[in-house]
Amino acid sequence: MAKLSTKELEASDAEGLKKEVLHTSDRTAAIVLASWVERELEQWIVIALPRHDRKTVEKLQGRDGALNSFYSKIHLGYALALYDETTRENLDIIRRVRNAFAHTPQAIDFETDEIRKEVENLNVRTTNSTDPDLATLSEHRRRFTTACAVVLVRSWFEPVLEGLEFLRSLYEAISVPGELKAMPPNAAEKLAKAVEAFERVIKRDKQ
């Protein structure tokens, strides 16, 4: 059972997730979306850890481990400087909304006052979507869905951005305006940055 909840999400999972969260109740959508966000957050943290072998990660995921709860993951990720205060606050709102849907026995939805107020505090821009499925969602459910989707978009594009950073840093280290004549004075520093960027790409690829 534990393997199911810790299985890495892949791009191919996105379509299935979209169908599940768009064609179900507010309660189910909130819980599924937040679970997806929590898994992505855990993957960011694991990649950032200097030691992230399987045994070490399993200890962190175990009882009382640093990766045992959504709350601890949010604040560990912030402590590791993986995101800013705005993202941390958005993640906390997503967590609180998830908890409300998961633990409230009464019938609630995204228009319930307490839920609506939380969702309105999300720092995210939403527009009128041309997607017919999204267009059918209530304003606050669409806002919550968008905030959660931002996490997946970041997860997909960060490796690409890291690769571009590596290429840019390498180019700056070995090139001189006009023609390649000699290594620039700060070549060592630029090469070091290129190596760091490349190491991050390699680390992600091994996950």
NUPAPA-736678 format. One record per residue (C-alpha): residue number from 1; y, z, x; residue in three letters. Coordinates in Angstrom, 2 decimals, always signed. Layout:
<recs>
<rec num="NUM" y="Y" z="Z" x="X" residuo="ALA"/>
...
</recs>
This chain:
<recs>
<rec num="1" y="+0.00" z="+0.00" x="+0.00" residuo="MET"/>
<rec num="2" y="+2.40" z="+0.86" x="+2.81" residuo="ALA"/>
<rec num="3" y="+1.97" z="-2.64" x="+4.25" residuo="LYS"/>
<rec num="4" y="+3.31" z="-4.17" x="+1.05" residuo="LEU"/>
<rec num="5" y="+6.56" z="-2.19" x="+1.15" residuo="SER"/>
<rec num="6" y="+7.13" z="-2.84" x="+4.87" residuo="THR"/>
<rec num="7" y="+6.17" z="-6.53" x="+4.94" residuo="LYS"/>
<rec num="8" y="+8.93" z="-8.65" x="+6.45" residuo="GLU"/>
<rec num="9" y="+10.78" z="-10.83" x="+4.00" residuo="LEU"/>
<rec num="10" y="+10.83" z="-14.55" x="+4.76" residuo="GLU"/>
<rec num="11" y="+13.06" z="-17.36" x="+3.56" residuo="ALA"/>
<rec num="12" y="+10.20" z="-18.62" x="+1.39" residuo="SER"/>
<rec num="13" y="+10.32" z="-15.36" x="-0.58" residuo="ASP"/>
<rec num="14" y="+13.84" z="-16.07" x="-1.79" residuo="ALA"/>
<rec num="15" y="+12.93" z="-18.41" x="-4.66" residuo="GLU"/>
<rec num="16" y="+10.37" z="-16.00" x="-6.04" residuo="GLY"/>
<rec num="17" y="+12.84" z="-13.13" x="-5.81" residuo="LEU"/>
<rec num="18" y="+15.50" z="-15.19" x="-7.56" residuo="LYS"/>
<rec num="19" y="+13.22" z="-15.93" x="-10.49" residuo="LYS"/>
<rec num="20" y="+12.17" z="-12.30" x="-10.74" residuo="GLU"/>
<rec num="21" y="+15.66" z="-10.82" x="-10.73" residuo="VAL"/>
<rec num="22" y="+17.30" z="-13.42" x="-12.97" residuo="LEU"/>
<rec num="23" y="+14.73" z="-13.44" x="-15.75" residuo="HIS"/>
<rec num="24" y="+14.08" z="-9.77" x="-16.29" residuo="THR"/>
<rec num="25" y="+15.78" z="-6.60" x="-17.55" residuo="SER"/>
<rec num="26" y="+18.79" z="-5.00" x="-15.87" residuo="ASP"/>
<rec num="27" y="+16.62" z="-2.07" x="-14.79" residuo="ARG"/>
<rec num="28" y="+13.98" z="-4.22" x="-13.12" residuo="THR"/>
<rec num="29" y="+16.58" z="-6.47" x="-11.50" residuo="ALA"/>
<rec num="30" y="+18.47" z="-3.53" x="-9.99" residuo="ALA"/>
<rec num="31" y="+15.34" z="-1.94" x="-8.56" residuo="ILE"/>
<rec num="32" y="+13.94" z="-5.19" x="-7.13" residuo="VAL"/>
<rec num="33" y="+17.28" z="-6.27" x="-5.62" residuo="LEU"/>
<rec num="34" y="+17.88" z="-2.88" x="-4.02" residuo="ALA"/>
<rec num="35" y="+14.34" z="-2.82" x="-2.60" residuo="SER"/>
<rec num="36" y="+15.00" z="-6.21" x="-1.07" residuo="TRP"/>
<rec num="37" y="+18.27" z="-4.95" x="+0.44" residuo="VAL"/>
<rec num="38" y="+16.55" z="-1.86" x="+1.84" residuo="GLU"/>
<rec num="39" y="+13.88" z="-3.98" x="+3.57" residuo="ARG"/>
<rec num="40" y="+16.48" z="-6.27" x="+5.11" residuo="GLU"/>
<rec num="41" y="+18.44" z="-3.26" x="+6.33" residuo="LEU"/>
<rec num="42" y="+15.33" z="-1.82" x="+7.96" residuo="GLU"/>
<rec num="43" y="+14.70" z="-5.10" x="+9.76" residuo="GLN"/>
<rec num="44" y="+18.24" z="-5.11" x="+11.18" residuo="TRP"/>
<rec num="45" y="+17.76" z="-1.56" x="+12.49" residuo="ILE"/>
<rec num="46" y="+14.35" z="-2.23" x="+14.04" residuo="VAL"/>
<rec num="47" y="+15.66" z="-5.29" x="+15.86" residuo="ILE"/>
<rec num="48" y="+18.59" z="-3.27" x="+17.23" residuo="ALA"/>
<rec num="49" y="+16.41" z="-0.48" x="+18.62" residuo="LEU"/>
<rec num="50" y="+15.71" z="-0.61" x="+22.38" residuo="PRO"/>
<rec num="51" y="+12.17" z="+0.49" x="+21.56" residuo="ARG"/>
<rec num="52" y="+10.69" z="-1.17" x="+18.49" residuo="HIS"/>
<rec num="53" y="+6.98" z="-1.51" x="+19.21" residuo="ASP"/>
<rec num="54" y="+4.67" z="-1.10" x="+16.22" residuo="ARG"/>
<rec num="55" y="+3.67" z="+2.51" x="+16.93" residuo="LYS"/>
<rec num="56" y="+7.27" z="+3.63" x="+17.37" residuo="THR"/>
<rec num="57" y="+8.40" z="+1.91" x="+14.19" residuo="VAL"/>
<rec num="58" y="+5.49" z="+3.35" x="+12.20" residuo="GLU"/>
<rec num="59" y="+6.54" z="+6.85" x="+13.29" residuo="LYS"/>
<rec num="60" y="+10.09" z="+6.15" x="+12.12" residuo="LEU"/>
<rec num="61" y="+8.78" z="+4.88" x="+8.79" residuo="GLN"/>
<rec num="62" y="+6.55" z="+7.91" x="+8.28" residuo="GLY"/>
<rec num="63" y="+7.27" z="+11.20" x="+6.54" residuo="ARG"/>
<rec num="64" y="+10.62" z="+12.66" x="+7.66" residuo="ASP"/>
<rec num="65" y="+11.19" z="+9.58" x="+9.85" residuo="GLY"/>
<rec num="66" y="+14.59" z="+7.99" x="+10.36" residuo="ALA"/>
<rec num="67" y="+13.46" z="+4.92" x="+8.35" residuo="LEU"/>
<rec num="68" y="+11.85" z="+6.91" x="+5.55" residuo="ASN"/>
<rec num="69" y="+14.66" z="+6.64" x="+3.00" residuo="SER"/>
<rec num="70" y="+17.30" z="+4.17" x="+1.92" residuo="PHE"/>
<rec num="71" y="+20.00" z="+6.79" x="+2.58" residuo="TYR"/>
<rec num="72" y="+18.91" z="+7.40" x="+6.17" residuo="SER"/>
<rec num="73" y="+18.65" z="+3.67" x="+6.87" residuo="LYS"/>
<rec num="74" y="+22.19" z="+3.07" x="+5.60" residuo="ILE"/>
<rec num="75" y="+23.72" z="+5.70" x="+7.84" residuo="HIS"/>
<rec num="76" y="+21.51" z="+4.96" x="+10.85" residuo="LEU"/>
<rec num="77" y="+22.55" z="+1.31" x="+10.65" residuo="GLY"/>
<rec num="78" y="+26.19" z="+2.36" x="+10.54" residuo="TYR"/>
<rec num="79" y="+25.67" z="+4.72" x="+13.51" residuo="ALA"/>
<rec num="80" y="+24.18" z="+1.79" x="+15.44" residuo="LEU"/>
<rec num="81" y="+27.35" z="-0.22" x="+14.65" residuo="ALA"/>
<rec num="82" y="+25.39" z="-2.89" x="+12.78" residuo="LEU"/>
<rec num="83" y="+28.12" z="-3.09" x="+10.13" residuo="TYR"/>
<rec num="84" y="+31.48" z="-1.64" x="+9.18" residuo="ASP"/>
<rec num="85" y="+32.52" z="+1.04" x="+6.68" residuo="GLU"/>
<rec num="86" y="+32.94" z="-1.49" x="+3.86" residuo="THR"/>
<rec num="87" y="+29.33" z="-2.63" x="+4.18" residuo="THR"/>
<rec num="88" y="+28.14" z="+0.95" x="+4.46" residuo="ARG"/>
<rec num="89" y="+29.96" z="+1.84" x="+1.24" residuo="GLU"/>
<rec num="90" y="+28.53" z="-1.22" x="-0.53" residuo="ASN"/>
<rec num="91" y="+25.03" z="-0.24" x="+0.56" residuo="LEU"/>
<rec num="92" y="+25.55" z="+3.30" x="-0.70" residuo="ASP"/>
<rec num="93" y="+26.67" z="+1.96" x="-4.09" residuo="ILE"/>
<rec num="94" y="+23.61" z="-0.29" x="-4.27" residuo="ILE"/>
<rec num="95" y="+21.43" z="+2.74" x="-3.45" residuo="ARG"/>
<rec num="96" y="+23.05" z="+4.91" x="-6.11" residuo="ARG"/>
<rec num="97" y="+22.74" z="+2.21" x="-8.76" residuo="VAL"/>
<rec num="98" y="+19.09" z="+1.70" x="-7.84" residuo="ARG"/>
<rec num="99" y="+18.43" z="+5.43" x="-8.13" residuo="ASN"/>
<rec num="100" y="+20.10" z="+5.61" x="-11.53" residuo="ALA"/>
<rec num="101" y="+17.94" z="+2.81" x="-12.91" residuo="PHE"/>
<rec num="102" y="+14.79" z="+4.20" x="-11.28" residuo="ALA"/>
<rec num="103" y="+15.18" z="+7.79" x="-12.46" residuo="HIS"/>
<rec num="104" y="+17.03" z="+7.65" x="-15.78" residuo="THR"/>
<rec num="105" y="+14.59" z="+7.84" x="-18.73" residuo="PRO"/>
<rec num="106" y="+17.20" z="+6.69" x="-21.27" residuo="GLN"/>
<rec num="107" y="+17.84" z="+3.01" x="-21.88" residuo="ALA"/>
<rec num="108" y="+20.68" z="+1.93" x="-19.57" residuo="ILE"/>
<rec num="109" y="+22.03" z="-1.38" x="-18.31" residuo="ASP"/>
<rec num="110" y="+24.85" z="-2.73" x="-16.16" residuo="PHE"/>
<rec num="111" y="+27.33" z="-2.10" x="-18.96" residuo="GLU"/>
<rec num="112" y="+26.54" z="+1.61" x="-19.11" residuo="THR"/>
<rec num="113" y="+29.76" z="+3.40" x="-18.13" residuo="ASP"/>
<rec num="114" y="+28.44" z="+5.16" x="-15.04" residuo="GLU"/>
<rec num="115" y="+26.73" z="+2.02" x="-13.74" residuo="ILE"/>
<rec num="116" y="+29.70" z="-0.19" x="-14.53" residuo="ARG"/>
<rec num="117" y="+32.10" z="+2.11" x="-12.63" residuo="LYS"/>
<rec num="118" y="+29.87" z="+2.12" x="-9.56" residuo="GLU"/>
<rec num="119" y="+29.50" z="-1.67" x="-9.56" residuo="VAL"/>
<rec num="120" y="+33.26" z="-2.15" x="-9.91" residuo="GLU"/>
<rec num="121" y="+33.68" z="-0.30" x="-6.60" residuo="ASN"/>
<rec num="122" y="+31.61" z="-2.90" x="-4.73" residuo="LEU"/>
<rec num="123" y="+33.75" z="-4.77" x="-2.24" residuo="ASN"/>
<rec num="124" y="+32.56" z="-8.28" x="-3.01" residuo="VAL"/>
<rec num="125" y="+34.12" z="-11.45" x="-4.34" residuo="ARG"/>
<rec num="126" y="+32.51" z="-13.17" x="-7.28" residuo="THR"/>
<rec num="127" y="+33.40" z="-16.48" x="-8.85" residuo="THR"/>
<rec num="128" y="+32.29" z="-18.29" x="-11.98" residuo="ASN"/>
<rec num="129" y="+28.96" z="-19.71" x="-10.90" residuo="SER"/>
<rec num="130" y="+27.80" z="-23.20" x="-11.82" residuo="THR"/>
<rec num="131" y="+24.23" z="-21.91" x="-11.65" residuo="ASP"/>
<rec num="132" y="+23.16" z="-21.69" x="-15.32" residuo="PRO"/>
<rec num="133" y="+20.94" z="-18.68" x="-14.61" residuo="ASP"/>
<rec num="134" y="+23.75" z="-16.69" x="-13.00" residuo="LEU"/>
<rec num="135" y="+26.17" z="-17.74" x="-15.70" residuo="ALA"/>
<rec num="136" y="+24.03" z="-15.98" x="-18.31" residuo="THR"/>
<rec num="137" y="+24.27" z="-12.62" x="-16.53" residuo="LEU"/>
<rec num="138" y="+26.81" z="-9.99" x="-17.51" residuo="SER"/>
<rec num="139" y="+29.84" z="-9.65" x="-15.24" residuo="GLU"/>
<rec num="140" y="+28.64" z="-6.42" x="-13.64" residuo="HIS"/>
<rec num="141" y="+25.06" z="-7.55" x="-13.14" residuo="ARG"/>
<rec num="142" y="+26.35" z="-10.72" x="-11.51" residuo="ARG"/>
<rec num="143" y="+28.59" z="-8.62" x="-9.25" residuo="ARG"/>
<rec num="144" y="+25.71" z="-6.38" x="-8.21" residuo="PHE"/>
<rec num="145" y="+23.45" z="-9.41" x="-7.64" residuo="THR"/>
<rec num="146" y="+26.09" z="-11.04" x="-5.46" residuo="THR"/>
<rec num="147" y="+26.53" z="-7.90" x="-3.33" residuo="ALA"/>
<rec num="148" y="+22.79" z="-7.76" x="-2.74" residuo="CYS"/>
<rec num="149" y="+22.57" z="-11.49" x="-1.97" residuo="ALA"/>
<rec num="150" y="+25.17" z="-11.09" x="+0.79" residuo="VAL"/>
<rec num="151" y="+22.60" z="-9.05" x="+2.71" residuo="VAL"/>
<rec num="152" y="+20.06" z="-11.87" x="+2.66" residuo="LEU"/>
<rec num="153" y="+22.65" z="-14.46" x="+3.66" residuo="VAL"/>
<rec num="154" y="+23.55" z="-12.35" x="+6.69" residuo="ARG"/>
<rec num="155" y="+19.87" z="-11.97" x="+7.56" residuo="SER"/>
<rec num="156" y="+19.35" z="-15.75" x="+7.52" residuo="TRP"/>
<rec num="157" y="+22.47" z="-16.75" x="+9.42" residuo="PHE"/>
<rec num="158" y="+22.79" z="-14.07" x="+12.12" residuo="GLU"/>
<rec num="159" y="+20.06" z="-15.57" x="+14.35" residuo="PRO"/>
<rec num="160" y="+21.84" z="-18.92" x="+14.16" residuo="VAL"/>
<rec num="161" y="+25.17" z="-17.31" x="+15.07" residuo="LEU"/>
<rec num="162" y="+23.55" z="-15.45" x="+17.97" residuo="GLU"/>
<rec num="163" y="+22.16" z="-18.72" x="+19.29" residuo="GLY"/>
<rec num="164" y="+25.58" z="-20.35" x="+19.07" residuo="LEU"/>
<rec num="165" y="+27.09" z="-17.35" x="+20.88" residuo="GLU"/>
<rec num="166" y="+24.58" z="-17.82" x="+23.69" residuo="PHE"/>
<rec num="167" y="+25.42" z="-21.52" x="+24.05" residuo="LEU"/>
<rec num="168" y="+29.16" z="-20.87" x="+23.94" residuo="ARG"/>
<rec num="169" y="+28.96" z="-18.10" x="+26.55" residuo="SER"/>
<rec num="170" y="+26.77" z="-20.21" x="+28.81" residuo="LEU"/>
<rec num="171" y="+29.15" z="-23.16" x="+28.53" residuo="TYR"/>
<rec num="172" y="+32.14" z="-20.95" x="+29.38" residuo="GLU"/>
<rec num="173" y="+30.30" z="-19.54" x="+32.38" residuo="ALA"/>
<rec num="174" y="+29.44" z="-22.84" x="+34.03" residuo="ILE"/>
<rec num="175" y="+32.23" z="-25.17" x="+32.98" residuo="SER"/>
<rec num="176" y="+35.67" z="-25.81" x="+34.38" residuo="VAL"/>
<rec num="177" y="+38.30" z="-27.86" x="+32.51" residuo="PRO"/>
<rec num="178" y="+38.23" z="-31.47" x="+33.69" residuo="GLY"/>
<rec num="179" y="+34.94" z="-31.55" x="+35.56" residuo="GLU"/>
<rec num="180" y="+32.30" z="-29.18" x="+36.90" residuo="LEU"/>
<rec num="181" y="+33.53" z="-28.29" x="+40.39" residuo="LYS"/>
<rec num="182" y="+32.80" z="-24.62" x="+40.92" residuo="ALA"/>
<rec num="183" y="+31.87" z="-21.46" x="+39.10" residuo="MET"/>
<rec num="184" y="+34.92" z="-19.86" x="+37.48" residuo="PRO"/>
<rec num="185" y="+36.06" z="-16.44" x="+38.79" residuo="PRO"/>
<rec num="186" y="+34.62" z="-14.52" x="+35.83" residuo="ASN"/>
<rec num="187" y="+31.35" z="-16.46" x="+35.73" residuo="ALA"/>
<rec num="188" y="+29.20" z="-13.38" x="+36.31" residuo="ALA"/>
<rec num="189" y="+30.70" z="-11.61" x="+33.32" residuo="GLU"/>
<rec num="190" y="+30.31" z="-14.66" x="+31.07" residuo="LYS"/>
<rec num="191" y="+26.73" z="-15.22" x="+32.19" residuo="LEU"/>
<rec num="192" y="+25.94" z="-11.59" x="+31.45" residuo="ALA"/>
<rec num="193" y="+27.25" z="-12.05" x="+27.90" residuo="LYS"/>
<rec num="194" y="+25.16" z="-15.22" x="+27.55" residuo="ALA"/>
<rec num="195" y="+22.05" z="-13.37" x="+28.67" residuo="VAL"/>
<rec num="196" y="+22.72" z="-10.54" x="+26.20" residuo="GLU"/>
<rec num="197" y="+23.14" z="-13.04" x="+23.36" residuo="ALA"/>
<rec num="198" y="+19.96" z="-14.86" x="+24.32" residuo="PHE"/>
<rec num="199" y="+18.00" z="-11.60" x="+24.54" residuo="GLU"/>
<rec num="200" y="+19.05" z="-10.79" x="+20.97" residuo="ARG"/>
<rec num="201" y="+17.78" z="-14.19" x="+19.81" residuo="VAL"/>
<rec num="202" y="+14.45" z="-13.65" x="+21.61" residuo="ILE"/>
<rec num="203" y="+14.15" z="-10.15" x="+20.15" residuo="LYS"/>
<rec num="204" y="+14.63" z="-11.51" x="+16.63" residuo="ARG"/>
<rec num="205" y="+12.08" z="-14.26" x="+17.22" residuo="ASP"/>
<rec num="206" y="+9.43" z="-11.69" x="+18.17" residuo="LYS"/>
<rec num="207" y="+9.85" z="-9.74" x="+14.94" residuo="GLN"/>
</recs>
